[in-house]
Each structure stands twice: as C-alpha cells, then as structure tokens.
C-alpha cells in the first residue's frame, strides 16, 4: 500500500530506509578496523564469493534504470572509476549533470530520478571510488584533497568543463568537497540531504549503527539495529528487491577504506561563489534540518534552500518528481546561455 504521507509504495520506502542506514555505517569505521584487524590501505572485497553475489545483484539493479549510452571505466591516480553516460541528440547541447551517490548506494540509487534528468540534460553517474560498486580503488585515499582529486580526474577525462554536480547524503559531502577544491568546473552545486556539510550527524544515530556495522556479530543483533534505525520489520528487510540485496551485500562483503568526511567550516561555506541548491528533510533522523537551513542561509552567498515537510533522509526517492522539477529549474536558471 502507498505510504499515506508520501504516496510512495512500501518496498521503495524500505529500499531507501536501507540506503539511509547503510549510508551511516561508515561512522563506525574505527570500530570495524580494530575488530577486523584489516591492514589493507584500499577498499576491497572480503571474498570472491561475496563479490560475485554483489555483482549479480548490482546487474539486476541496473536493469531497473534507463539503458546508458555508454559505460566507461576511467583510470585515475587512485583507481578505476565506473561511469555511466546518458546522452542523445536532443540533450547533447545542454549542460551536463554529474550524479554522486551516497555511501553503499552506487548508481542504482538514482533509479527514480534518472528518467526526468536524462530527458533534459546529458547525465553522468558514477560509483564512488573506495566504496562498494564497480569502481576499483588501487591507491589509498587519505584526506579531502584526495577525495576531490579522483573526481576531478574523472571529469577531466570526460572533458566536462562546466557541470552541475548533484550529491545525496554522503555524496552531498563528496560533491561539496569537490566544489571547494575545483570551483571553476562547477556551474552549480545541488545537495540533497547532505551530511557533514551544514552540521554533523546526531550522536544517537552513530551509536545505533555500530552493532549493524560489525560483521562477526550475530545476524539477529544487526537486524535489530537496522530495524531500530529504519522503523522496518524483519519481513521488510527480506524483500526480494535487487537494490536492497545489492546494498546489503555491499555492506556485508566490502571493506571500505576512505576517510571520515571533514566537517565544513564557515570559511569554506562562505567561500562558495557558485549557485547552490540545498534540499533538507524535515523528518530526517540524521540531523536537525531547521538548524541546517539556518546555517546555509547565514553562510552561503548564493543559496536556495528548502526544508521539505514530511520527508526523511530518503528525500530523492520519496519525492522524485518534485525534486527533479526543482533541480531542473535551478539548473535552467544557472546554465550557460
């Protein structure tokens, strides 16, 4: 049945509940590294069997998306980045959009948003380097400079001189971090429920993620932790949905080695000169959206910010048409004429 508040069918709501949960698992990375005693400096799969299971689910999840015009594996100084391109004769003269996913989500997270966006603009979506997905990290990513550098190398290789960068959740931090280091390539910056950009994550959420982040704990413990954060029950978590399965397998079988996001300072926010659109969710469990809106208005020079009533951290999935409309209008206002 549709959710009364958002009109979103329950399976899709659960998909985004899982994405939200797994997106904050990285906050327990210190615990995980100590517990697993993993010396590797790069993200990697725990086993070939786990990788194969994940890749099968990923392939099924990608079938839910419009078929890309090209699939690219772009070499960078930090590894190979998987990029999908959507462009045709009707859109190739428009400004390109770059989509940056949240942790554990990968390109399939944009399923509901892609049809609207690719109808108007060339779109490039990628699996983040150092995270689960089809990108392959080979060199350590040690800090914010490194995290911006690999994305710059990808966009340079694609010969994209001016792009509208869209990021969700931790992908919002990645996008904002990139814009801080390479503002000359950013026509506009669009952040959907970003974390660690306007404020930190609530401490109680960090505590709730820890049991679900340690692979050797009993599965029942991890399930209870997931349910406490998402509000889902066990039957919801067992839905035979390839996106849920992909994200769950990525969390279980992939070991991430990427640094914790560095919170943005007032000086960084005040230094942005590009147009910025920010969508916060009034019911997000991760942070205080009202305070985030206040911080944005007080510090960002050219900002359009909205606190969406009734929305959770799953904002792009809960209100895809409405969000897509605002993104496209914002891009139109800030495109090169």
LUMMITI-711461 format. One record per residue (C-alpha): y, x, z; residue in three letters; chain. Coordinates in nm, 4 decimals, m for minus. Layout:
! LUMMITI-711461
+----------+----------+----------+-------+------+
|        v |        u |        w | kolse | firo |
+----------+----------+----------+-------+------+
|        Y |        X |        Z |   ALA |    A |
...
+----------+----------+----------+-------+------+
This chain:
! LUMMITI-711461
+----------+----------+----------+-------+------+
|        v |        u |        w | kolse | firo |
+----------+----------+----------+-------+------+
|   0.0000 |   0.0000 |   0.0000 |   UNK |    A |
|   0.3562 |   0.1219 |  m0.0613 |   UNK |    A |
|   0.5431 |   0.2601 |   0.2341 |   UNK |    A |
|   0.7880 |  m0.0136 |   0.3437 |   UNK |    A |
|   1.0717 |   0.2301 |   0.3937 |   UNK |    A |
|   1.0457 |   0.4390 |   0.0803 |   UNK |    A |
|   0.8286 |   0.2439 |  m0.1590 |   UNK |    A |
|   0.6050 |   0.5495 |  m0.2029 |   UNK |    A |
|   0.2319 |   0.4947 |  m0.2181 |   UNK |    A |
|   0.0492 |   0.6347 |   0.0833 |   UNK |    A |
|  m0.1547 |   0.9019 |  m0.0984 |   UNK |    A |
|   0.1598 |   1.0650 |  m0.2353 |   UNK |    A |
|   0.3256 |   1.0421 |   0.1050 |   UNK |    A |
|   0.0279 |   1.2235 |   0.2533 |   UNK |    A |
|   0.0439 |   1.4912 |  m0.0171 |   UNK |    A |
|   0.3969 |   1.5676 |   0.0904 |   UNK |    A |
|   0.3041 |   1.5443 |   0.4565 |   UNK |    A |
|   0.0546 |   1.8223 |   0.3928 |   UNK |    A |
|   0.3109 |   2.0220 |   0.1926 |   UNK |    A |
|   0.5581 |   1.9906 |   0.4808 |   UNK |    A |
|   0.3000 |   2.1056 |   0.7337 |   UNK |    A |
|   0.1734 |   2.3986 |   0.5339 |   UNK |    A |
|   0.5263 |   2.4983 |   0.4466 |   UNK |    A |
|   0.5950 |   2.5797 |   0.8110 |   UNK |    A |
|   0.2634 |   2.7552 |   0.8739 |   UNK |    A |
|   0.4275 |   3.0814 |   0.7776 |   UNK |    A |
|   0.6230 |   3.0634 |   1.1036 |   UNK |    A |
|   0.3042 |   3.1686 |   1.2804 |   UNK |    A |
|   0.2569 |   3.4770 |   1.0616 |   UNK |    A |
|   0.2811 |   3.7214 |   1.3544 |   UNK |    A |
|   0.0027 |   3.5404 |   1.5373 |   UNK |    A |
|  m0.2087 |   3.5383 |   1.2239 |   UNK |    A |
|  m0.1601 |   3.9073 |   1.1500 |   UNK |    A |
|  m0.2573 |   4.0069 |   1.5019 |   UNK |    A |
|  m0.5506 |   3.7651 |   1.5111 |   UNK |    A |
|  m0.6968 |   3.8728 |   1.1770 |   UNK |    A |
|  m0.6027 |   4.2422 |   1.2013 |   UNK |    A |
|  m0.5261 |   4.2388 |   0.8300 |   UNK |    A |
|  m0.3805 |   4.5760 |   0.7198 |   UNK |    A |
|  m0.3040 |   4.4776 |   0.3593 |   UNK |    A |
|   0.0653 |   4.5015 |   0.2611 |   UNK |    A |
|   0.0363 |   4.2300 |  m0.0075 |   UNK |    A |
|  m0.0758 |   3.8700 |  m0.0251 |   UNK |    A |
|  m0.4408 |   3.8310 |  m0.1168 |   UNK |    A |
|  m0.7432 |   3.6006 |  m0.1099 |   UNK |    A |
|  m0.9831 |   3.6177 |   0.1825 |   UNK |    A |
|  m1.2808 |   3.5821 |  m0.0512 |   UNK |    A |
|  m1.3634 |   3.5401 |  m0.4192 |   UNK |    A |
|  m1.5310 |   3.2078 |  m0.3361 |   UNK |    A |
|  m1.2141 |   3.0782 |  m0.1755 |   UNK |    A |
|  m1.0061 |   3.1929 |  m0.4704 |   UNK |    A |
|  m1.2391 |   3.0183 |  m0.7163 |   UNK |    A |
|  m1.2267 |   2.6940 |  m0.5187 |   UNK |    A |
|  m0.8476 |   2.7095 |  m0.5074 |   UNK |    A |
|  m0.8120 |   2.7837 |  m0.8779 |   UNK |    A |
|  m1.0315 |   2.4887 |  m0.9674 |   UNK |    A |
|  m0.8149 |   2.2544 |  m0.7585 |   UNK |    A |
|  m0.4972 |   2.4131 |  m0.8994 |   UNK |    A |
|  m0.6192 |   2.3468 |  m1.2552 |   UNK |    A |
|  m0.6864 |   1.9832 |  m1.1668 |   UNK |    A |
|  m0.3434 |   1.9505 |  m1.0040 |   UNK |    A |
|  m0.1713 |   2.0955 |  m1.3119 |   UNK |    A |
|  m0.3263 |   1.8200 |  m1.5253 |   UNK |    A |
|  m0.1017 |   1.5749 |  m1.3391 |   UNK |    A |
|   0.2076 |   1.7472 |  m1.4844 |   UNK |    A |
|   0.3507 |   1.7242 |  m1.8371 |   UNK |    A |
|   0.1968 |   1.9907 |  m2.0582 |   UNK |    A |
|   0.4201 |   2.3011 |  m2.0681 |   UNK |    A |
|   0.5353 |   2.4515 |  m2.3969 |   UNK |    A |
|   0.4388 |   2.7991 |  m2.2725 |   UNK |    A |
|   0.2510 |   2.9563 |  m1.9833 |   UNK |    A |
|   0.3696 |   3.3091 |  m1.9046 |   UNK |    A |
|   0.2588 |   3.5880 |  m1.6712 |   UNK |    A |
|   0.5649 |   3.8072 |  m1.6255 |   UNK |    A |
|   0.5332 |   4.1611 |  m1.4896 |   UNK |    A |
|   0.7787 |   4.2667 |  m1.2193 |   UNK |    A |
|   0.8090 |   4.5643 |  m0.9850 |   UNK |    A |
|   0.6281 |   4.3578 |  m0.7191 |   UNK |    A |
|   0.3506 |   4.1984 |  m0.9232 |   UNK |    A |
|   0.2881 |   3.9398 |  m1.1948 |   UNK |    A |
|   0.4639 |   3.6028 |  m1.1726 |   UNK |    A |
|   0.3186 |   3.2874 |  m1.3292 |   UNK |    A |
|   0.5902 |   3.0853 |  m1.5062 |   UNK |    A |
|   0.5656 |   2.7568 |  m1.6968 |   UNK |    A |
|   0.8249 |   2.6615 |  m1.9577 |   UNK |    A |
|   0.9132 |   2.3111 |  m2.0734 |   UNK |    A |
|   1.1479 |   2.3075 |  m2.3737 |   UNK |    A |
|   1.1688 |   2.1295 |  m2.7084 |   UNK |    A |
|   1.4106 |   2.0817 |  m2.9985 |   UNK |    A |
|   1.6042 |   1.8152 |  m2.8089 |   UNK |    A |
|   1.6651 |   2.0268 |  m2.4976 |   UNK |    A |
|   1.6778 |   2.3878 |  m2.6154 |   UNK |    A |
|   2.0590 |   2.3944 |  m2.6369 |   UNK |    A |
|   2.1104 |   2.2631 |  m2.2810 |   UNK |    A |
|   2.1499 |   2.4774 |  m1.9701 |   UNK |    A |
|   1.8117 |   2.5816 |  m1.8248 |   UNK |    A |
|   1.6848 |   2.4710 |  m1.4844 |   UNK |    A |
|   1.4746 |   2.7014 |  m1.2651 |   UNK |    A |
|   1.2486 |   2.5411 |  m1.0026 |   UNK |    A |
|   1.1492 |   2.7390 |  m0.6913 |   UNK |    A |
|   0.8708 |   2.5809 |  m0.4793 |   UNK |    A |
|   0.8245 |   2.5792 |  m0.1050 |   UNK |    A |
|   0.5501 |   2.7757 |   0.0692 |   UNK |    A |
|   0.1952 |   2.6818 |  m0.0333 |   UNK |    A |
|   0.3207 |   2.4235 |  m0.2827 |   UNK |    A |
|   0.3366 |   2.6086 |  m0.6143 |   UNK |    A |
|   0.4398 |   2.4487 |  m0.9415 |   UNK |    A |
|   0.2337 |   2.1273 |  m0.8879 |   UNK |    A |
|   0.4780 |   2.0170 |  m0.6178 |   UNK |    A |
|   0.7240 |   1.9177 |  m0.8941 |   UNK |    A |
|   0.4907 |   1.6548 |  m1.0438 |   UNK |    A |
|   0.7218 |   1.3585 |  m0.9757 |   UNK |    A |
|   1.0428 |   1.5362 |  m1.0763 |   UNK |    A |
|   0.9473 |   1.7145 |  m1.3962 |   UNK |    A |
|   0.9484 |   1.4179 |  m1.6386 |   UNK |    A |
|   1.3159 |   1.3382 |  m1.5712 |   UNK |    A |
|   1.4304 |   1.7005 |  m1.5708 |   UNK |    A |
|   1.2493 |   1.8171 |  m1.8849 |   UNK |    A |
|   1.3860 |   1.5194 |  m2.0788 |   UNK |    A |
|   1.7375 |   1.6669 |  m2.0477 |   UNK |    A |
|   1.7030 |   2.0443 |  m1.9980 |   UNK |    A |
|   1.4736 |   2.3397 |  m2.0540 |   UNK |    A |
|   1.2842 |   2.3852 |  m1.7278 |   UNK |    A |
|   1.1155 |   2.6964 |  m1.5882 |   UNK |    A |
|   0.8907 |   2.6601 |  m1.2824 |   UNK |    A |
|   0.7030 |   2.9399 |  m1.1105 |   UNK |    A |
|   0.4514 |   3.0162 |  m0.8377 |   UNK |    A |
|   0.6253 |   3.2293 |  m0.5767 |   UNK |    A |
|   0.5172 |   3.5913 |  m0.5546 |   UNK |    A |
|   0.3248 |   3.6695 |  m0.2358 |   UNK |    A |
|   0.2179 |   3.3069 |  m0.1877 |   UNK |    A |
|  m0.0887 |   3.1130 |  m0.2998 |   UNK |    A |
|  m0.0786 |   3.0278 |  m0.6680 |   UNK |    A |
|  m0.1347 |   3.2072 |  m0.9951 |   UNK |    A |
|   0.1184 |   3.4834 |  m0.9271 |   UNK |    A |
|  m0.0334 |   3.8152 |  m0.8149 |   UNK |    A |
|   0.1504 |   4.0443 |  m0.5711 |   UNK |    A |
|   0.0789 |   4.4184 |  m0.6025 |   UNK |    A |
|   0.3657 |   4.5790 |  m0.4061 |   UNK |    A |
|   0.4943 |   4.4930 |  m0.0594 |   UNK |    A |
|   0.7906 |   4.2557 |  m0.0318 |   UNK |    A |
|   0.9706 |   4.3850 |   0.2753 |   UNK |    A |
|   1.3022 |   4.2041 |   0.3014 |   UNK |    A |
|   1.5535 |   3.9644 |   0.1488 |   UNK |    A |
|   1.6574 |   4.2220 |  m0.1109 |   UNK |    A |
|   1.3013 |   4.2444 |  m0.2410 |   UNK |    A |
|   1.2627 |   3.8666 |  m0.2430 |   UNK |    A |
|   1.5706 |   3.8313 |  m0.4611 |   UNK |    A |
|   1.4768 |   4.1257 |  m0.6833 |   UNK |    A |
|   1.1467 |   3.9920 |  m0.8161 |   UNK |    A |
|   1.3094 |   3.6605 |  m0.9114 |   UNK |    A |
|   1.5912 |   3.8486 |  m1.0866 |   UNK |    A |
|   1.3365 |   4.0467 |  m1.2863 |   UNK |    A |
|   1.1657 |   3.7237 |  m1.3961 |   UNK |    A |
|   1.4891 |   3.5593 |  m1.5125 |   UNK |    A |
|   1.5993 |   3.8776 |  m1.6878 |   UNK |    A |
|   1.2681 |   3.8982 |  m1.8738 |   UNK |    A |
|   1.3090 |   3.5343 |  m1.9764 |   UNK |    A |
|   1.6610 |   3.6230 |  m2.0986 |   UNK |    A |
|   1.8156 |   3.3402 |  m1.8970 |   UNK |    A |
|   2.1763 |   3.4431 |  m1.8482 |   UNK |    A |
|   2.3025 |   3.1308 |  m1.6649 |   UNK |    A |
|   2.0688 |   2.8934 |  m1.4819 |   UNK |    A |
|   2.0783 |   2.6014 |  m1.2420 |   UNK |    A |
|   1.8484 |   2.7036 |  m0.9558 |   UNK |    A |
|   1.6673 |   2.4288 |  m0.7632 |   UNK |    A |
|   1.4655 |   2.5011 |  m0.4480 |   UNK |    A |
|   1.2865 |   2.2853 |  m0.1923 |   UNK |    A |
|   1.2126 |   2.3750 |   0.1726 |   UNK |    A |
|   1.1407 |   2.7497 |   0.1933 |   UNK |    A |
|   1.2007 |   2.7532 |  m0.1809 |   UNK |    A |
|   1.5535 |   2.6450 |  m0.0915 |   UNK |    A |
|   1.5872 |   2.9636 |   0.1105 |   UNK |    A |
|   1.4458 |   3.1696 |  m0.1782 |   UNK |    A |
|   1.6934 |   3.0064 |  m0.4180 |   UNK |    A |
|   1.9883 |   3.0546 |  m0.1823 |   UNK |    A |
|   1.8879 |   3.4133 |  m0.1141 |   UNK |    A |
|   1.8733 |   3.4835 |  m0.4871 |   UNK |    A |
|   2.2168 |   3.3264 |  m0.5395 |   UNK |    A |
|   2.3609 |   3.5511 |  m0.2700 |   UNK |    A |
|   2.2412 |   3.8691 |  m0.4417 |   UNK |    A |
|   2.2771 |   3.7663 |  m0.8070 |   UNK |    A |
|   2.5560 |   3.5052 |  m0.8215 |   UNK |    A |
|   2.6536 |   3.5985 |  m1.1767 |   UNK |    A |
|   2.3346 |   3.4390 |  m1.3106 |   UNK |    A |
|   2.3641 |   3.1148 |  m1.1078 |   UNK |    A |
|   2.5554 |   2.8323 |  m1.2766 |   UNK |    A |
|   2.4837 |   2.6075 |  m0.9793 |   UNK |    A |
|   2.2651 |   2.6101 |  m0.6690 |   UNK |    A |
|   2.0688 |   2.2984 |  m0.5717 |   UNK |    A |
|   1.8950 |   2.2933 |  m0.2335 |   UNK |    A |
|   1.6589 |   2.0127 |  m0.1297 |   UNK |    A |
|   1.5834 |   2.0093 |   0.2438 |   UNK |    A |
|   1.6314 |   2.3887 |   0.2667 |   UNK |    A |
|   1.5125 |   2.5715 |   0.5775 |   UNK |    A |
|   1.6834 |   2.8693 |   0.7419 |   UNK |    A |
|   1.9883 |   2.8221 |   0.5197 |   UNK |    A |
|   2.2087 |   2.5953 |   0.7321 |   UNK |    A |
|   2.0111 |   2.6155 |   1.0594 |   UNK |    A |
|   1.6737 |   2.7182 |   1.1997 |   UNK |    A |
|   1.3589 |   2.5096 |   1.2454 |   UNK |    A |
|   1.3005 |   2.3172 |   1.5684 |   UNK |    A |
|   1.1009 |   2.5202 |   1.8197 |   UNK |    A |
|   0.8532 |   2.2407 |   1.8890 |   UNK |    A |
|   0.7573 |   2.2356 |   1.5205 |   UNK |    A |
|   0.6846 |   2.6076 |   1.5344 |   UNK |    A |
|   0.4573 |   2.5567 |   1.8356 |   UNK |    A |
|   0.2715 |   2.2715 |   1.6644 |   UNK |    A |
|   0.1970 |   2.4819 |   1.3573 |   UNK |    A |
|   0.0242 |   2.7647 |   1.5435 |   UNK |    A |
|  m0.3190 |   2.6007 |   1.6035 |   UNK |    A |
|  m0.3323 |   2.4922 |   1.2396 |   UNK |    A |
|  m0.2416 |   2.8420 |   1.1213 |   UNK |    A |
|  m0.5296 |   3.0398 |   1.2725 |   UNK |    A |
|  m0.8388 |   3.0233 |   1.0503 |   UNK |    A |
|  m1.1017 |   3.1055 |   1.3151 |   UNK |    A |
|  m1.0055 |   2.8187 |   1.5476 |   UNK |    A |
|  m1.2288 |   2.5081 |   1.5355 |   UNK |    A |
|  m1.1519 |   2.2789 |   1.2433 |   UNK |    A |
|  m1.1015 |   1.9879 |   1.4859 |   UNK |    A |
|  m0.8160 |   2.1789 |   1.6512 |   UNK |    A |
|  m0.6496 |   2.2452 |   1.3187 |   UNK |    A |
|  m0.6911 |   1.8823 |   1.2112 |   UNK |    A |
|  m0.5324 |   1.7558 |   1.5329 |   UNK |    A |
|  m0.2401 |   1.9915 |   1.4831 |   UNK |    A |
|  m0.1923 |   1.8694 |   1.1255 |   UNK |    A |
|  m0.2077 |   1.5065 |   1.2340 |   UNK |    A |
|   0.0418 |   1.5593 |   1.5156 |   UNK |    A |
|   0.2984 |   1.7028 |   1.2748 |   UNK |    A |
|   0.2429 |   1.4695 |   0.9798 |   UNK |    A |
|   0.1533 |   1.1433 |   1.1508 |   UNK |    A |
|  m0.1554 |   1.1259 |   0.9269 |   UNK |    A |
|  m0.5055 |   1.0399 |   1.0471 |   UNK |    A |
|  m0.8280 |   1.2180 |   0.9572 |   UNK |    A |
|  m0.9097 |   0.9825 |   0.6696 |   UNK |    A |
|  m0.5714 |   1.0535 |   0.5122 |   UNK |    A |
|  m0.6369 |   1.4277 |   0.5227 |   UNK |    A |
|  m0.9683 |   1.3800 |   0.3403 |   UNK |    A |
|  m0.8180 |   1.2063 |   0.0365 |   UNK |    A |
|  m0.9741 |   1.3354 |  m0.2851 |   UNK |    A |
|  m0.6395 |   1.4435 |  m0.4273 |   UNK |    A |
|  m0.6254 |   1.7760 |  m0.6159 |   UNK |    A |
|  m0.2784 |   1.8632 |  m0.4825 |   UNK |    A |
|  m0.3848 |   1.8090 |  m0.1200 |   UNK |    A |
|  m0.7027 |   2.0043 |  m0.1826 |   UNK |    A |
|  m0.5132 |   2.2861 |  m0.3567 |   UNK |    A |
|  m0.2601 |   2.3227 |  m0.0754 |   UNK |    A |
|  m0.5261 |   2.3053 |   0.1950 |   UNK |    A |
|  m0.7382 |   2.5695 |   0.0204 |   UNK |    A |
|  m0.4365 |   2.7915 |  m0.0310 |   UNK |    A |
|  m0.3619 |   2.7775 |   0.3410 |   UNK |    A |
|  m0.7221 |   2.8457 |   0.4364 |   UNK |    A |
|  m0.8139 |   3.1160 |   0.1856 |   UNK |    A |
|  m0.4885 |   3.3002 |   0.1072 |   UNK |    A |
|  m0.3280 |   3.5606 |   0.3336 |   UNK |    A |
|   0.0485 |   3.5789 |   0.2820 |   UNK |    A |
|   0.2431 |   3.8977 |   0.3329 |   UNK |    A |
|   0.6062 |   3.8018 |   0.2860 |   UNK |    A |
|   0.8779 |   3.8463 |   0.5481 |   UNK |    A |
|   1.0166 |   3.5625 |   0.7528 |   UNK |    A |
|   1.3357 |   3.4205 |   0.5984 |   UNK |    A |
|   1.6523 |   3.5758 |   0.7329 |   UNK |    A |
|   1.8896 |   3.3021 |   0.8573 |   UNK |    A |
|   2.2096 |   3.2817 |   0.6556 |   UNK |    A |
|   2.5313 |   3.3885 |   0.8214 |   UNK |    A |
|   2.8649 |   3.2107 |   0.7982 |   UNK |    A |
|   2.9913 |   3.5008 |   0.5882 |   UNK |    A |
|   2.7100 |   3.4522 |   0.3367 |   UNK |    A |
|   2.7694 |   3.0784 |   0.3075 |   UNK |    A |
|   3.1431 |   3.1303 |   0.2748 |   UNK |    A |
|   3.0839 |   3.3900 |   0.0041 |   UNK |    A |
|   2.9239 |   3.1457 |  m0.2400 |   UNK |    A |
|   3.1594 |   3.0698 |  m0.5272 |   UNK |    A |
|   2.9173 |   2.8704 |  m0.7436 |   UNK |    A |
|   2.8918 |   2.4895 |  m0.7148 |   UNK |    A |
|   2.6319 |   2.3932 |  m0.4519 |   UNK |    A |
|   2.4449 |   2.0639 |  m0.4098 |   UNK |    A |
|   2.2506 |   2.0081 |  m0.0867 |   UNK |    A |
|   2.0257 |   1.7129 |  m0.0036 |   UNK |    A |
|   1.9152 |   1.6819 |   0.3593 |   UNK |    A |
|   1.6732 |   1.4231 |   0.5003 |   UNK |    A |
|   1.7862 |   1.2135 |   0.7957 |   UNK |    A |
|   1.4296 |   1.1809 |   0.9289 |   UNK |    A |
|   1.3197 |   1.5396 |   0.8721 |   UNK |    A |
|   1.1132 |   1.6684 |   1.1661 |   UNK |    A |
|   1.2136 |   2.0273 |   1.0955 |   UNK |    A |
|   1.5825 |   2.0297 |   1.1829 |   UNK |    A |
|   1.8940 |   1.8296 |   1.2716 |   UNK |    A |
|   2.0171 |   1.7102 |   0.9334 |   UNK |    A |
|   2.3534 |   1.5874 |   1.0642 |   UNK |    A |
|   2.4379 |   1.9319 |   1.2007 |   UNK |    A |
|   2.3193 |   2.0903 |   0.8776 |   UNK |    A |
|   2.5596 |   1.8715 |   0.6808 |   UNK |    A |
|   2.8430 |   1.9737 |   0.9134 |   UNK |    A |
|   2.7638 |   2.3434 |   0.8650 |   UNK |    A |
|   2.7591 |   2.3019 |   0.4867 |   UNK |    A |
|   3.0937 |   2.1212 |   0.4762 |   UNK |    A |
|   3.2573 |   2.3711 |   0.7111 |   UNK |    A |
|   3.1425 |   2.6865 |   0.5328 |   UNK |    A |
|   3.0608 |   2.6350 |   0.1643 |   UNK |    A |
|   3.3612 |   2.6359 |  m0.0653 |   UNK |    A |
|   3.2374 |   2.4120 |  m0.3483 |   UNK |    A |
|   2.9694 |   2.1890 |  m0.1993 |   UNK |    A |
|   2.8390 |   1.8381 |  m0.2490 |   UNK |    A |
|   2.6122 |   1.7478 |   0.0434 |   UNK |    A |
|   2.4257 |   1.4289 |   0.1276 |   UNK |    A |
|   2.2158 |   1.3207 |   0.4257 |   UNK |    A |
|   1.9531 |   1.0823 |   0.2834 |   UNK |    A |
|   1.8784 |   0.7900 |   0.5204 |   UNK |    A |
|   1.5111 |   0.7100 |   0.5657 |   UNK |    A |
|   1.3967 |   1.0356 |   0.4046 |   UNK |    A |
|   1.1708 |   1.3043 |   0.5520 |   UNK |    A |
|   1.1191 |   1.6661 |   0.4525 |   UNK |    A |
|   0.9252 |   1.5204 |   0.1557 |   UNK |    A |
|   1.2553 |   1.4088 |   0.0020 |   UNK |    A |
|   1.1901 |   1.5081 |  m0.3645 |   UNK |    A |
|   0.8644 |   1.3077 |  m0.3662 |   UNK |    A |
|   0.9933 |   1.0120 |  m0.1649 |   UNK |    A |
|   1.2999 |   0.9524 |  m0.3824 |   UNK |    A |
|   1.2196 |   1.1309 |  m0.7114 |   UNK |    A |
|   1.4261 |   0.9089 |  m0.9432 |   UNK |    A |
|   1.7283 |   0.9077 |  m0.7148 |   UNK |    A |
|   1.7113 |   1.2832 |  m0.6507 |   UNK |    A |
|   1.6587 |   1.3591 |  m1.0199 |   UNK |    A |
|   1.9587 |   1.1456 |  m1.1131 |   UNK |    A |
|   2.1833 |   1.3326 |  m0.8693 |   UNK |    A |
|   2.0508 |   1.6720 |  m0.9806 |   UNK |    A |
|   2.1120 |   1.5926 |  m1.3470 |   UNK |    A |
|   2.4603 |   1.4531 |  m1.2801 |   UNK |    A |
|   2.5504 |   1.7611 |  m1.0760 |   UNK |    A |
|   2.4237 |   1.9934 |  m1.3490 |   UNK |    A |
|   2.6142 |   1.7997 |  m1.6150 |   UNK |    A |
|   2.9335 |   1.8401 |  m1.4152 |   UNK |    A |
|   2.8759 |   2.2146 |  m1.3884 |   UNK |    A |
|   2.7295 |   2.3008 |  m1.7290 |   UNK |    A |
|   2.8949 |   2.5328 |  m1.9754 |   UNK |    A |
|   3.0653 |   2.3113 |  m2.2331 |   UNK |    A |
+----------+----------+----------+-------+------+
